[in-house]
């Protein structure tokens, strides 16, 4: 069995929205640097309640083995690429 380690990197943000935005951005940048980054598993939590997790990505499976990269509460159809505004 291969041993794997998970990195927990505390970064603070003033609210849930900005925490999700920062986490989403950081995950996308790190995923470009290494295939070992799993953006779909990224969550954020309140500093004093780290047992309460809020998902950063929808991460639903899509055809072809990819995952949805939109926020978890999106109302549009799932897609691999975020919509540009």
Buried (B, 14 or more C-beta within 10 A) or exposed (E): EEEEEEEEEEEEBEEEEEBBBBBBEBBBEBBEEEEEBBBBEBBBBEEEEEEEEBBBBBBEEBEEEEBBBBBBEBEEEBBEEBEEE
